[in-house]
Structures are given as C-alpha cells and as structure tokens.
C-alpha cells in the first residue's frame, strides 16, 4: 500500500489517549492508529449509507420484481 504523509490538527486529550494506547502497544505508532481509525470510520459510513438506501426500498415491490418472469422457470424446477 502506498502511503502519503499528512499534517492534521488533533484535540490534545484525544492525542494523549492515543499516545497511551501506543505506549501500551495496542498500536505500534500514531500513524497506524490513525490509519485504523480512519479505515473503521469509512467502513461504518459506507455500511450506514447502504443500510439507509436499502431502507428506502419497498419490500413488496422488490419481491414482485425478483419473482417477475420466474413463473415459467419455477414450473421447470424439480419438486422437493
């Protein structure tokens, strides 16, 4: 993975808490801690957006679309 150095401004209390985690070897260094935090945040945001979009769907209409054209196909399926 290619990395890029950036400068950020961080609340002093958050940085102190992060440094404590580095001292406790939860993270090897600040950079790794920030990378993991950003990755987790971005993943949560993507999942939340997907969930929000899914919530907009009409389940009945989606079911009808899924079943559309399958009547003929279902007849060809073996009975269980």
C-alpha positions, 0 to 999 in steps of 0.5 A: 500500500502506498502511503502519503504523509499528512499534517492534521490538527488533533484535540490534545486529550484525544492525542494523549489517549492515543499516545497511551494506547501506543505506549501500551502497544495496542498500536505500534505508532500514531500513524497506524492508529490513525490509519485504523481509525480512519479505515473503521470510520469509512467502513461504518459510513459506507455500511450506514449509507447502504443500510439507509438506501436499502431502507428506502426500498419497498419490500413488496415491490422488490419481491414482485420484481425478483419473482417477475418472469420466474413463473415459467422457470419455477414450473421447470424446477424439480419438486422437493 
